[in-house]
Amino acid sequence: MGFNFRKSFNLGKGFKTTVSKSGVGYSWGTKGFRITKTAKGDIKNTFSIPGTGISYTQNVGSKKGKFKIFPIILALLVLGAIAIFKNPKGFQDIFKNFGLKNGLTTEESRPSSGETASKEIFVYVSASGKKYHVESCGTLKENKNKISLDKAISEKYEPCKICNPPVR
């Protein structure tokens, strides 16, 4: 058995440098994924499931120039799954922002005798803004007011170009 030495320094924002008897290596990453350039020149990807102790490390490049794409795809899938399980509501908001699920709220008004039921569409405005939005719009601030679409149009609000609320 020989003598070994290794000391790592955290440089912030996911960057680390490691000094060993082989030389200096560096890496960048976050929980679940890290890419490393070793002192010997090898490039490694490490994928892990945070909090479990389970990880997978694969050489993706070296002085020989090899590169493998499978670990990168696997890392993206693992990180996506972690994000979904940690915040399923946030994941639903992503779909709303892409128009895959309508972010509008509707309320049914009670018909008076002889009238048919109708649905009124509601949108959201901010106190200082000049545009109306769907509830899940990322540009809408916390102080939002719910108003009917008809009222928003009559008060000269314009539709937001990011969340694309309905127009009549």
N, C-alpha and C positions, 0 to 999 in steps of 0.2 A: 504494500500500500504506500502511496506517495502522499506528499504534502499538497493540500488544496487551499486555495484562498479565493473568496468571492465577497464583494461588497457592492450593494445596490444603493443608488441615490434616486430619490423621487424628485423630479424636476418640475412637477405640477402639470395640470391639464392632461394627464394620462401618460406623460413621458417619463421614462426611467432610463438611467444609464447604469451599467454594471462593470466593475473593474474586477478582473480575475488574473490568475497567473498566465492565462492565454492571451490576455489583452483587454480591450475595451469593447463592450457590446452595448446596444441600445434597443429600446422597445417603445411602442406606443400601444395603448389599448384602454379598454374599459371593462367593467364586469361582464364576463361572458366571452370576451374576445381580446386577444393581444397578438400583435405581430412583432417579431423579434429579429434583429440582425445580430448574430453572435460574433464573438471576437474572432472566430475562425472564418467568418464570411458567410455562414449559412443563414438562410432566412426561414423562420418557422412561424407557423400560425398555431395558436393555442385557443381552443374552444372549451368553455366550461359552463356548467350549470351552477350559478352562484349559490353558495350555501350548502352544496351537496358534497363537495370534494371530488366530483366527477369531472374529468377533463380529457381532452384529446389533443395531442400535439402531432403536427405533421410538417416535415420539411417541404417547403413549397419552392424553394430556390436555393441555389448554392453557386459556388464558383463554376459549376458545370452548366448553370443556366436553366435548370428544370423549373417548371411552374405548373401547379395543379389548381384547377378551379373548384373542384368539389368541396374542399374545406370552406371556401368563401361562401358558397351557396348554403352550406350547412349552417354556418355562423349566422347568416341573415335569417334563416328559418328559425333558429333557436332564439335569437334576439327578438324576432317578431312574436314568437309564442310567449316569451317572458313578458313582453309589453302588453299583449292581449290579456293575460291572466292577472297582471298587476292592476290594470285599469280597463275593464271591459266597457265602461261608459265612454271613456275617451276613444276607444276603438269604434264605438257606434257613432260618435261625433265625426270621425273621419269619413265614414260612409255618408253621413248627412251632408257634409261639406262637398262631397263629390256628386251629390244629387242622386245617390243610389237609394236613399230613403227620404221621403219628404220631411223636411224640418219644420213644416207649418203646423200650427195647432188649429183645430176646428172646434166650434161649439155649435150644437144644434139648437136652433131657437124653437120654442114650442109654438105650434101652429094654433092660431085662433080658429074659431068655427069656420069651416069652409076653406081654409088656407091649406096649402101643402107644406110639408116640412122643408126647410132650406138650411144650408150650411153656410155660416159666415166665416170668412177667412180672416185670421188675425196675423199681424206682423209686428215687428218690434222697432222702436225708435229710441234714440238717446235724447237727453234733454237739450243738448247743444248741436246735434247733428241735423243734416238736411236730407238724409237717405233713410229708407226703411229696409229691414233685414228679416231673414228667418231667425228663429231663436238661437240656432247653433252657429251663427256667423262669428268667425274669429275676430272681426273688426268691431263688433258691437261691445261696448263697455259694460261694466257691471250695472250701472244705473240705467236700466232699460225699461221702457214703458210699452205695454201691450195695447195695441189699438187695432181697429178693424182696417182691412185693406182699403175699403171705400173711404174711410176717414183720412187715412194716410195720403191717398191720392187727392182728395179734396183740399187737404192742407198743404198741397204742393211739395210733398216729400217725393224724392226720386228713388227708383230701385237701386240697391247696391249692386255694383258690377262684379263683386266677388262671390256673394252667396246666391245671386240671381233669384230673388223672391218673385212671386207671381205678379203679373200686371193684368189689368183688365182692359 
